[in-house]
Amino acid sequence: MTDFMEPKYIQTNGIRMAVYEQGSGTPVIFCHGWPELAYSWRHQIPALAAAGFRAIAPDQRGYGRTDRPENITDYDIQHLTGDLVGLCDALGIEKAVFCGHDWGGIIAWQMPLLHPDRVAGVIGLNTPFIKRAPADPIALFRKMYGEDMYIVWFQQPGVAEAVFDKDPAKVIRLLMRKSGMSVAEYDAMPVEKRRFEMKYILDRDEQLMPGAPLLSDAEVAYFAENFKRTGFRGGINWYRNFTRNWHLLEGVEERINVPCLMIMAENDVVLRPSSADGVKKVCPNLEKYLVRNCGHWTQQEHPDEVNRVIIGWMQRHFK
């Protein structure tokens, strides 16, 4: 399918984790989102290694070749960040830069709050630091968007994965597309079309979806074969811990004192650039960069630009 490297396996936090690694120097741990894999960082791993850094990308808990515990509570923020601490221990790393996209960004930003002694820096890709909500986030999502908004819909165990597992290749082709519209164009759509629904995703006509296909047939096959083998349940369980995480993070000081980089995508209608407006209040040592004409899958849609920005920032802070 592809020439992506084979993983090494480590034991961390009670699970067996598949880890893809290349290079030496300051370690950068890449944290993928949903529905992704370490493979989502295939363009960044060799580029960072060639620039003199140690690039590390795990298939995270519930994904790919890493273990998939059964209990939903095994996917809360303590487990997900604890996995990365155990990864560092297994690889002999005292401190690392954590770079996260989508859900991986949530994990990366929480690392310096929950495990500050293991963090040298944070890179958020699309995902900004998100302050703890004033109320249960699922209740807020339900009130704003209704029962069919994908994060609310995901809360029902067994329901969403039963839909996605029917055709992983089509799910990947429908979701992973290039930028198809601007934020302004999205906001001008009728409200009923802006509810982020996925219940009927497999009924959609791929030819009518906004944005051109992002992946080659071989790249689609890599993602699809992995999700065909594992199913989507593990990754969706991350979403089923929003409320639990909200309780677990009560009282945690929201202050990050390491160098931070926020890379925003101009046309990500969910994690839009404006969502990063207040990050500097939490992260005083923050740099921001906007990738133009880019949708949600930034490191795959504009890999050369993302690599250049990350490497430049790493060289300024960690060389």
C-alpha angles and dihedrals in degrees: 000000000000139000094242112145125261117251133241117225127231136177113239134164093343098312139090109242129197111223129189114202140175136166136013137255129061106009120239114192112203116209117198129211136218129332090007144099140209082276088074086075095052091118095047101046098066093037094054091044091051089051092057103266134117106246116199126177122176129196093238129227110304095015140099115326095348122100120275111211116207102226117087091217089060086076099059125123093267092056095043095050091039089057089060093048089052090047090056091048092050092050096043094247120151097185134004141181108247117212117188137180125196108332088359087062091059089054093046093052092048093052095079090047097049101027107021094159091064099049126089096169145338131231117192115198110198089326113092126197104282117207118227109276120249089236140014103309094218090055089050093049091048092051093047101040110013134236096307097057102119098243091050091044089050090063093078107088113235097008107093095036090053088061098043096043091063093073116004093173093057092046090054093046092049096046103037103065135134122260107298103176142006124255089251092053090049092050090052092060120102111277093243089063093052100064097101093235123176102168092106098032095129091055092063122107108238090210091061097049117111116249131032121275110277103201136060119238089259092052092049089049092053093054094039096050091052094049091043088058098042105026122221098272098098095056094042089054088069087066091049089067099059092105094041091050090050089058094042093053096051110127096013110138110244101218128118117194101179127088111281135193123198116197112191130193116223096219104035099125094191102040094031122180092251090064088073094056096106100038095102090066088065097033109040092180095060133142122189131202130183121213107209124221092012134131132200102301094066103160090050098040097046104017098155093052093045091049092050093051095046094045092047092051092046091051092052094050109025110030 
